[in-house]
Amino acid sequence: MATEELLGVENPIVLGAFGGTSSVELTAAVSAAGGLGSYGLYGYDGDRIREVGAELHRATDRPFALNIWLPLGDEAVPNPQHTVFAQALEPFYEAVGVPVPARPERYMPDLDEQLDAVWEVAPAVLSVVFGVPSPAVVAEARDRGIRVVGTATTVAEAVALAEAGVDAVVASGAEAAGHRVSFLRPATESLVGTIALV
């Protein structure tokens, strides 16, 4: 199936979802131009996702994607090393008059909270990085008419995503601006060029 037909867009152009630096204006502009505007939700809680979704719906009536990180290890729950590192840096915090940060309960918002908000926003596409969406997530998206796109940095990751039933796989090679969303093996072992990957 062609990109246009799969994603409901006129042109086979997809904006990279830049978590933390996305803008409603750029996302809407790409969608308005016939591509798939994408907005990265890295670190966003449910309320912020709903806010951004409302802004996007006001800014464009065209399809857009929302992108989430599937939490890995320490991103979900900080390990005890957080305290060790914070204490090692204590003199620097004191020098600038800032308290040493306490170990948070978690670094990332709860994934279920994020997904609940995404379902409410109802984007045309949910894209994910750093993992494989669960069968429940894929099924919920399908039930809501939302396409699911996963990102792979190796052939093995692409196979895992395809077997999970995602609608499309983005091949993210070593040329991806240094941002490696590897999840089956460390990024240093997943440096496959895009052409070799596809």
TILUMNU-589005 format. One line per 10 residues: number of its first residue (from 0); their letters; for each residue x, y, z of N, C-alpha, C, CB. Coordinates in nm, 3 decimals. Glycine has a CB too. Example, Ala and Ser with C-alpha at 12.3 -4.5 7.8 and 13.67 -1.06 7.14 Angstrom:
BEGIN
0> as> 1.319:-0.569:0.780:1.230:-0.450:0.780:1.320:-0.330:0.780:1.131:-0.447:0.905  1.285:-0.225:0.708:1.367:-0.106:0.714:1.290:0.003:0.787:1.408:-0.060:0.572;
This chain:
BEGIN
0> mateellgve> 0.085:-0.118:0.000:0.000:0.000:0.000:0.089:0.124:0.000:-0.096:0.000:0.123  0.056:0.221:-0.082:0.134:0.344:-0.093:0.120:0.426:0.035:0.088:0.426:-0.214  0.225:0.505:0.064:0.225:0.590:0.182:0.102:0.680:0.186:0.351:0.675:0.185  0.069:0.736:0.070:-0.044:0.828:0.064:-0.174:0.759:0.107:-0.059:0.884:-0.077  -0.196:0.641:0.052:-0.319:0.567:0.084:-0.319:0.521:0.229:-0.335:0.447:-0.010  -0.205:0.471:0.277:-0.195:0.419:0.412:-0.220:0.527:0.517:-0.058:0.357:0.433  -0.161:0.643:0.496:-0.166:0.749:0.598:-0.268:0.858:0.569:-0.030:0.811:0.611  -0.335:0.848:0.455:-0.436:0.948:0.423:-0.379:1.083:0.385:-0.528:0.964:0.538  -0.260:1.083:0.325:-0.195:1.208:0.285:-0.182:1.214:0.134:-0.056:1.223:0.352  -0.150:1.332:0.082:-0.137:1.350:-0.062:0.005:1.323:-0.111:-0.179:1.489:-0.101;
10> npivlgafgg> 0.103:1.348:-0.027:0.242:1.335:-0.065:0.316:1.242:0.030:0.310:1.473:-0.069  0.411:1.164:-0.021:0.485:1.069:0.064:0.594:1.138:0.147:0.548:0.959:-0.021  0.552:1.237:0.225:0.646:1.313:0.308:0.599:1.303:0.452:0.655:1.463:0.262  0.690:1.264:0.541:0.657:1.252:0.684:0.756:1.337:0.762:0.660:1.102:0.731  0.704:1.427:0.843:0.789:1.509:0.929:0.842:1.424:1.043:0.712:1.632:0.984  0.972:1.429:1.068:1.028:1.359:1.183:0.971:1.419:1.310:1.183:1.366:1.183  0.931:1.331:1.403:0.873:1.378:1.530:0.986:1.410:1.626:0.775:1.272:1.591  1.012:1.535:1.649:1.124:1.577:1.733:1.076:1.596:1.877:1.186:1.707:1.680  1.090:1.492:1.957:1.046:1.498:2.096:1.115:1.611:2.171:1.072:1.366:2.167  1.037:1.697:2.233:1.093:1.807:2.309:1.112:1.934:2.229:1.223:1.768:2.366;
20> tssveltaav> 1.116:1.923:2.096:1.135:2.044:2.014:1.031:2.055:1.903:1.274:2.044:1.952  0.927:1.974:1.908:0.822:1.983:1.806:0.745:2.113:1.821:0.726:1.863:1.817  0.684:2.155:1.712:0.598:2.273:1.718:0.467:2.245:1.648:0.669:2.396:1.656  0.361:2.301:1.701:0.229:2.287:1.638:0.232:2.349:1.499:0.119:2.354:1.725  0.299:2.463:1.487:0.302:2.535:1.359:0.366:2.451:1.249:0.378:2.667:1.374  0.483:2.391:1.276:0.551:2.311:1.174:0.472:2.185:1.143:0.694:2.275:1.220  0.421:2.120:1.247:0.342:1.999:1.226:0.222:2.028:1.137:0.295:1.940:1.360  0.149:2.134:1.168:0.031:2.171:1.090:0.068:2.213:0.948:-0.044:2.284:1.158  0.181:2.281:0.932:0.223:2.326:0.799:0.254:2.207:0.708:0.347:2.417:0.809  0.322:2.105:0.762:0.353:1.986:0.682:0.223:1.914:0.644:0.448:1.890:0.759;
30> saagglgsyg> 0.132:1.902:0.740:0.004:1.838:0.710:-0.074:1.918:0.605:-0.080:1.823:0.838  -0.075:2.050:0.620:-0.147:2.136:0.524:-0.089:2.126:0.384:-0.145:2.281:0.571  0.041:2.098:0.376:0.107:2.087:0.245:0.088:1.947:0.184:0.256:2.117:0.260  0.012:1.861:0.252:-0.017:1.730:0.196:0.069:1.617:0.247:-0.003:1.736:0.051  0.160:1.647:0.342:0.241:1.542:0.402:0.182:1.502:0.536:0.387:1.589:0.418  0.258:1.426:0.612:0.213:1.387:0.746:0.294:1.464:0.849:0.226:1.233:0.769  0.234:1.566:0.907:0.299:1.637:1.015:0.305:1.546:1.137:0.226:1.770:1.048  0.416:1.552:1.210:0.430:1.466:1.328:0.479:1.548:1.446:0.528:1.349:1.299  0.426:1.515:1.564:0.460:1.589:1.685:0.511:1.490:1.789:0.337:1.669:1.740  0.633:1.516:1.842:0.693:1.429:1.943:0.647:1.464:2.082:0.843:1.437:1.936;
40> lygydgdrir> 0.600:1.363:2.156:0.545:1.385:2.290:0.639:1.341:2.402:0.414:1.311:2.303  0.768:1.343:2.377:0.863:1.298:2.479:0.844:1.374:2.610:1.007:1.314:2.429  0.815:1.301:2.716:0.802:1.362:2.848:0.669:1.429:2.876:0.909:1.460:2.866  0.575:1.425:2.783:0.447:1.493:2.801:0.352:1.408:2.885:0.382:1.524:2.664  0.286:1.470:2.982:0.184:1.398:3.057:0.051:1.409:2.981:0.169:1.455:3.203  -0.051:1.343:3.033:-0.179:1.338:2.964:-0.239:1.474:2.935:-0.275:1.259:3.043  -0.235:1.564:3.033:-0.295:1.697:3.014:-0.224:1.774:2.903:-0.290:1.777:3.144  -0.091:1.765:2.901:-0.016:1.838:2.797:-0.043:1.778:2.659:0.136:1.836:2.827  -0.059:1.647:2.652:-0.090:1.583:2.523:-0.227:1.631:2.474:-0.089:1.428:2.537  -0.324:1.638:2.564:-0.457:1.687:2.525:-0.451:1.831:2.475:-0.555:1.676:2.643;
50> evgaelhrat> -0.371:1.915:2.543:-0.354:2.055:2.501:-0.298:2.063:2.361:-0.263:2.130:2.599  -0.188:1.989:2.338:-0.123:1.991:2.206:-0.218:1.937:2.101:0.007:1.909:2.209  -0.289:1.829:2.134:-0.383:1.772:2.038:-0.491:1.872:1.999:-0.447:1.648:2.095  -0.544:1.946:2.097:-0.647:2.047:2.067:-0.589:2.156:1.977:-0.702:2.108:2.197  -0.466:2.198:2.006:-0.401:2.300:1.923:-0.383:2.250:1.780:-0.265:2.341:1.982  -0.341:2.124:1.766:-0.320:2.068:1.632:-0.452:2.059:1.556:-0.256:1.929:1.642  -0.558:2.017:1.622:-0.688:2.008:1.555:-0.739:2.146:1.514:-0.791:1.941:1.646  -0.706:2.251:1.593:-0.744:2.387:1.555:-0.660:2.437:1.437:-0.728:2.483:1.675  -0.534:2.390:1.432:-0.441:2.440:1.330:-0.454:2.370:1.196:-0.299:2.426:1.380  -0.505:2.246:1.194:-0.517:2.173:1.068:-0.630:2.072:1.075:-0.385:2.103:1.032;
60> drpfalniwl> -0.695:2.053:0.960:-0.797:1.949:0.951:-0.743:1.828:0.874:-0.926:2.003:0.883  -0.612:1.831:0.850:-0.545:1.723:0.778:-0.489:1.621:0.876:-0.433:1.779:0.688  -0.454:1.500:0.827:-0.396:1.397:0.914:-0.263:1.441:0.976:-0.377:1.267:0.837  -0.242:1.402:1.101:-0.113:1.425:1.167:-0.083:1.305:1.257:-0.114:1.558:1.251  0.043:1.295:1.296:0.087:1.185:1.383:0.130:1.239:1.518:0.202:1.107:1.318  0.108:1.159:1.621:0.164:1.186:1.753:0.263:1.074:1.782:0.052:1.195:1.864  0.379:1.111:1.836:0.485:1.014:1.860:0.515:1.002:2.009:0.612:1.053:1.785  0.523:0.877:2.056:0.559:0.852:2.196:0.681:0.761:2.203:0.440:0.791:2.273  0.753:0.775:2.314:0.864:0.684:2.345:0.808:0.570:2.428:0.980:0.758:2.420  0.842:0.448:2.392:0.807:0.335:2.477:0.920:0.325:2.579:0.789:0.201:2.393;
70> plgdeavpnp> 0.890:0.343:2.707:0.996:0.354:2.808:1.082:0.230:2.821:0.935:0.386:2.940  1.212:0.254:2.834:1.310:0.147:2.850:1.380:0.163:2.984:1.412:0.147:2.735  1.379:0.061:3.066:1.460:0.057:3.187:1.457:0.181:3.271:1.598:0.030:3.152  1.573:0.247:3.284:1.589:0.361:3.373:1.504:0.481:3.333:1.732:0.401:3.377  1.458:0.487:3.207:1.373:0.598:3.169:1.239:0.591:3.240:1.352:0.601:3.018  1.194:0.469:3.266:1.065:0.453:3.334:1.081:0.472:3.484:1.005:0.316:3.303  1.174:0.399:3.542:1.196:0.406:3.687:1.345:0.427:3.712:1.144:0.276:3.759  1.382:0.538:3.773:1.525:0.567:3.797:1.590:0.459:3.884:1.541:0.704:3.863  1.711:0.422:3.848:1.782:0.325:3.932:1.858:0.399:4.043:1.879:0.239:3.847  1.910:0.326:4.140:1.979:0.390:4.254:2.099:0.477:4.215:2.025:0.285:4.351;
80> qhtvfaqale> 2.153:0.455:4.094:2.268:0.534:4.052:2.235:0.683:4.046:2.317:0.487:3.916  2.109:0.717:4.028:2.071:0.859:4.024:2.125:0.932:4.147:1.915:0.873:4.016  2.105:0.873:4.264:2.149:0.935:4.389:2.300:0.945:4.394:2.097:0.856:4.509  2.369:0.841:4.350:2.517:0.841:4.349:2.569:0.956:4.262:2.571:0.705:4.297  2.511:0.971:4.142:2.557:1.076:4.052:2.523:1.215:4.108:2.494:1.058:3.913  2.403:1.230:4.163:2.362:1.358:4.219:2.455:1.400:4.333:2.217:1.352:4.269  2.491:1.305:4.418:2.580:1.336:4.531:2.719:1.371:4.482:2.586:1.218:4.629  2.766:1.306:4.378:2.898:1.337:4.322:2.903:1.480:4.268:2.935:1.238:4.211  2.790:1.529:4.222:2.783:1.664:4.166:2.743:1.770:4.269:2.685:1.666:4.051  2.728:1.729:4.393:2.681:1.819:4.499:2.761:1.949:4.508:2.687:1.749:4.631;
90> pfyeavgvpv> 2.895:1.945:4.500:2.970:2.072:4.508:2.932:2.172:4.398:3.119:2.043:4.499  2.899:2.122:4.281:2.861:2.212:4.171:2.724:2.275:4.196:2.859:2.135:4.037  2.632:2.194:4.250:2.500:2.248:4.285:2.514:2.355:4.393:2.405:2.135:4.333  2.596:2.327:4.495:2.618:2.423:4.603:2.679:2.551:4.552:2.706:2.364:4.711  2.772:2.539:4.456:2.841:2.657:4.403:2.745:2.754:4.336:2.948:2.614:4.304  2.637:2.703:4.280:2.541:2.791:4.213:2.414:2.811:4.296:2.505:2.735:4.076  2.415:2.758:4.418:2.302:2.778:4.509:2.176:2.703:4.473:2.272:2.922:4.516  2.193:2.586:4.415:2.078:2.505:4.374:2.080:2.375:4.455:2.081:2.474:4.220  1.965:2.333:4.507:1.965:2.208:4.583:1.991:2.087:4.494:1.831:2.191:4.655  2.052:1.985:4.552:2.077:1.861:4.479:1.941:1.795:4.451:2.172:1.764:4.560;
100> parperympd> 1.916:1.758:4.326:1.784:1.700:4.295:1.766:1.564:4.360:1.767:1.688:4.143  1.649:1.545:4.417:1.615:1.416:4.476:1.582:1.317:4.365:1.497:1.429:4.575  1.600:1.191:4.393:1.566:1.088:4.296:1.415:1.087:4.275:1.618:0.947:4.342  1.367:1.113:4.152:1.224:1.114:4.129:1.167:0.973:4.129:1.192:1.183:3.997  1.036:0.966:4.145:0.971:0.836:4.141:0.985:0.775:4.002:0.822:0.848:4.179  0.977:0.860:3.899:0.996:0.816:3.760:1.039:0.936:3.678:0.865:0.751:3.702  1.108:0.910:3.569:1.151:1.018:3.480:1.044:1.052:3.377:1.280:0.980:3.410  0.976:0.950:3.330:0.878:0.967:3.222:0.736:0.957:3.276:0.901:0.862:3.112  0.642:1.025:3.212:0.501:1.008:3.251:0.460:0.862:3.228:0.409:1.104:3.170  0.356:0.820:3.296:0.305:0.685:3.281:0.257:0.662:3.137:0.191:0.659:3.381;
110> ldeqldavwe> 0.298:0.552:3.076:0.263:0.524:2.937:0.112:0.513:2.919:0.331:0.395:2.891  0.044:0.450:3.011:-0.103:0.438:3.000:-0.170:0.575:3.003:-0.159:0.350:3.113  -0.117:0.665:3.086:-0.170:0.802:3.091:-0.151:0.871:2.956:-0.101:0.884:3.203  -0.032:0.853:2.897:-0.006:0.913:2.766:-0.101:0.856:2.660:0.140:0.890:2.725  -0.115:0.724:2.661:-0.199:0.660:2.559:-0.345:0.699:2.573:-0.186:0.510:2.567  -0.394:0.709:2.696:-0.533:0.753:2.716:-0.556:0.889:2.651:-0.567:0.758:2.867  -0.458:0.978:2.667:-0.469:1.111:2.607:-0.461:1.104:2.455:-0.360:1.203:2.661  -0.371:1.020:2.404:-0.359:1.004:2.258:-0.491:0.955:2.201:-0.244:0.906:2.222  -0.555:0.857:2.266:-0.684:0.807:2.216:-0.787:0.919:2.212:-0.735:0.690:2.304  -0.785:1.007:2.311:-0.880:1.119:2.313:-0.852:1.218:2.199:-0.873:1.191:2.448;
120> vapavlsvvf> -0.724:1.243:2.175:-0.687:1.336:2.068:-0.724:1.279:1.931:-0.536:1.368:2.073  -0.713:1.147:1.916:-0.747:1.078:1.791:-0.668:1.129:1.670:-0.894:1.092:1.764  -0.534:1.116:1.674:-0.456:1.151:1.556:-0.479:1.046:1.447:-0.305:1.163:1.590  -0.438:1.076:1.325:-0.448:0.976:1.219:-0.349:0.863:1.243:-0.424:1.040:1.081  -0.234:0.900:1.305:-0.125:0.804:1.324:-0.066:0.816:1.464:-0.015:0.826:1.218  -0.039:0.701:1.524:0.042:0.694:1.647:0.173:0.633:1.605:-0.028:0.610:1.763  0.284:0.706:1.624:0.414:0.648:1.595:0.489:0.626:1.726:0.496:0.740:1.500  0.572:0.522:1.728:0.645:0.487:1.849:0.792:0.468:1.819:0.587:0.360:1.912  0.873:0.498:1.920:1.017:0.471:1.912:1.059:0.396:2.038:1.098:0.604:1.896  1.174:0.333:2.030:1.234:0.259:2.142:1.154:0.137:2.185:1.250:0.351:2.259;
130> gvpspavvae> 1.089:0.070:2.091:1.023:-0.053:2.130:0.911:-0.095:2.038:0.970:-0.039:2.265  0.845:-0.203:2.081:0.734:-0.261:2.007:0.606:-0.238:2.086:0.757:-0.414:1.981  0.505:-0.179:2.024:0.379:-0.159:2.096:0.314:-0.293:2.129:0.282:-0.071:2.014  0.249:-0.299:2.242:0.185:-0.423:2.284:0.067:-0.456:2.192:0.137:-0.413:2.430  0.025:-0.582:2.189:-0.093:-0.619:2.110:-0.216:-0.536:2.150:-0.124:-0.768:2.127  -0.229:-0.503:2.279:-0.343:-0.424:2.324:-0.340:-0.284:2.265:-0.345:-0.416:2.477  -0.221:-0.224:2.256:-0.208:-0.089:2.198:-0.242:-0.093:2.049:-0.066:-0.033:2.219  -0.189:-0.191:1.977:-0.217:-0.202:1.834:-0.367:-0.223:1.811:-0.135:-0.318:1.770  -0.427:-0.310:1.891:-0.571:-0.338:1.876:-0.655:-0.215:1.907:-0.613:-0.453:1.968  -0.621:-0.143:2.013:-0.695:-0.021:2.049:-0.686:0.083:1.938:-0.643:0.038:2.181;
140> ardrgirvvg> -0.566:0.099:1.883:-0.548:0.195:1.773:-0.635:0.154:1.654:-0.398:0.203:1.732  -0.630:0.026:1.618:-0.711:-0.023:1.505:-0.859:0.005:1.527:-0.688:-0.174:1.484  -0.905:-0.026:1.650:-1.046:-0.005:1.681:-1.086:0.141:1.664:-1.077:-0.051:1.823  -0.990:0.230:1.684:-1.018:0.374:1.675:-0.984:0.432:1.537:-0.939:0.447:1.782  -0.940:0.348:1.444:-0.906:0.396:1.311:-0.774:0.471:1.305:-1.015:0.485:1.260  -0.686:0.444:1.403:-0.556:0.511:1.409:-0.449:0.414:1.358:-0.524:0.558:1.554  -0.369:0.458:1.262:-0.258:0.377:1.212:-0.145:0.377:1.314:-0.207:0.430:1.074  -0.069:0.267:1.319:0.045:0.258:1.410:0.173:0.240:1.329:0.027:0.140:1.510  0.271:0.325:1.356:0.399:0.322:1.287:0.509:0.302:1.391:0.422:0.453:1.204  0.597:0.205:1.368:0.710:0.180:1.457:0.839:0.220:1.390:0.715:0.034:1.500;
150> tattvaeava> 0.944:0.239:1.468:1.074:0.279:1.416:1.178:0.174:1.447:1.116:0.415:1.474  1.252:0.131:1.344:1.353:0.026:1.358:1.490:0.076:1.317:1.314:-0.095:1.275  1.592:0.033:1.390:1.730:0.068:1.354:1.807:-0.054:1.303:1.802:0.129:1.474  1.745:-0.171:1.309:1.805:-0.294:1.256:1.696:-0.377:1.190:1.877:-0.376:1.370  1.740:-0.473:1.111:1.643:-0.562:1.047:1.565:-0.640:1.153:1.713:-0.660:0.950  1.632:-0.685:1.259:1.563:-0.760:1.364:1.454:-0.677:1.429:1.663:-0.807:1.471  1.480:-0.548:1.449:1.377:-0.461:1.507:1.260:-0.444:1.410:1.436:-0.324:1.542  1.290:-0.430:1.282:1.184:-0.417:1.182:1.096:-0.542:1.180:1.244:-0.392:1.043  1.159:-0.658:1.189:1.084:-0.783:1.192:0.995:-0.790:1.316:1.180:-0.905:1.188  1.049:-0.751:1.431:0.971:-0.752:1.555:0.851:-0.660:1.545:1.058:-0.710:1.674;
160> laeagvdavv> 0.869:-0.544:1.486:0.757:-0.450:1.469:0.653:-0.504:1.371:0.809:-0.313:1.420  0.700:-0.561:1.261:0.607:-0.618:1.163:0.527:-0.732:1.225:0.683:-0.668:1.038  0.593:-0.815:1.303:0.524:-0.928:1.367:0.423:-0.879:1.471:0.626:-1.021:1.433  0.445:-0.760:1.524:0.350:-0.704:1.621:0.227:-0.644:1.553:0.419:-0.596:1.706  0.232:-0.634:1.419:0.116:-0.587:1.346:0.108:-0.438:1.320:-0.003:-0.626:1.416  0.223:-0.367:1.334:0.217:-0.223:1.303:0.185:-0.204:1.156:0.352:-0.153:1.339  0.132:-0.089:1.121:0.093:-0.062:0.983:0.210:-0.025:0.894:-0.009:0.049:0.980  0.315:0.030:0.954:0.434:0.069:0.877:0.554:0.074:0.971:0.413:0.206:0.806  0.672:0.058:0.911:0.797:0.064:0.986:0.885:0.173:0.924:0.871:-0.074:0.986  0.934:0.263:1.007:1.029:0.365:0.963:1.169:0.307:0.981:1.011:0.500:1.042;
170> asgaeaaghr> 1.248:0.305:0.874:1.386:0.258:0.881:1.473:0.376:0.921:1.433:0.196:0.744  1.529:0.370:1.041:1.611:0.480:1.093:1.756:0.434:1.095:1.564:0.523:1.236  1.833:0.480:0.998:1.971:0.435:0.985:2.071:0.518:1.063:2.010:0.434:0.843  2.197:0.487:1.043:2.305:0.557:1.112:2.308:0.705:1.077:2.439:0.492:1.078  2.242:0.741:0.967:2.241:0.881:0.924:2.136:0.964:0.995:2.217:0.888:0.776  2.064:0.908:1.090:1.950:0.976:1.153:1.993:1.080:1.255:1.861:0.876:1.220  2.081:1.168:1.217:2.122:1.282:1.299:2.175:1.242:1.436:2.007:1.377:1.315  2.230:1.121:1.445:2.290:1.077:1.570:2.190:1.029:1.673:2.370:1.186:1.629  2.061:1.034:1.640:1.957:0.993:1.735:1.922:0.847:1.707:1.829:1.084:1.724  1.966:0.759:1.795:1.950:0.616:1.773:1.840:0.561:1.862:2.081:0.541:1.797;
180> vsflrpates> 1.730:0.518:1.803:1.617:0.468:1.881:1.617:0.316:1.889:1.486:0.517:1.819  1.736:0.259:1.904:1.752:0.114:1.911:1.688:0.059:2.038:1.901:0.076:1.907  1.634:-0.065:2.027:1.571:-0.123:2.146:1.601:-0.270:2.168:1.425:-0.105:2.137  1.645:-0.345:2.067:1.677:-0.486:2.090:1.821:-0.505:2.136:1.654:-0.566:1.963  1.908:-0.416:2.088:2.049:-0.419:2.128:2.094:-0.275:2.149:2.139:-0.492:2.020  2.205:-0.255:2.219:2.253:-0.118:2.238:2.275:-0.047:2.105:2.383:-0.117:2.320  2.259:0.084:2.106:2.275:0.163:1.984:2.411:0.142:1.920:2.256:0.311:2.013  2.514:0.124:2.002:2.649:0.104:1.947:2.660:-0.026:1.867:2.752:0.104:2.059  2.567:-0.116:1.887:2.565:-0.242:1.811:2.458:-0.241:1.703:2.543:-0.361:1.906  2.396:-0.127:1.682:2.284:-0.118:1.589:2.306:-0.011:1.482:2.156:-0.090:1.664;
190> lvgtialv> 2.429:0.016:1.449:2.460:0.124:1.355:2.455:0.073:1.212:2.598:0.185:1.385  2.335:0.049:1.163:2.314:0.002:1.028:2.278:0.121:0.939:2.203:-0.106:1.023  2.338:0.130:0.821:2.302:0.238:0.730:2.161:0.219:0.679:2.400:0.244:0.613  2.095:0.329:0.646:1.955:0.322:0.604:1.938:0.233:0.482:1.902:0.462:0.575  2.026:0.246:0.384:2.013:0.167:0.260:2.027:0.017:0.291:2.121:0.210:0.155  2.119:-0.019:0.379:2.134:-0.159:0.417:2.013:-0.208:0.495:2.261:-0.178:0.500  1.954:-0.117:0.572:1.838:-0.153:0.655:1.715:-0.182:0.569:1.807:-0.041:0.754  1.697:-0.105:0.461:1.579:-0.126:0.379:1.609:-0.223:0.266:1.528:0.006:0.323;
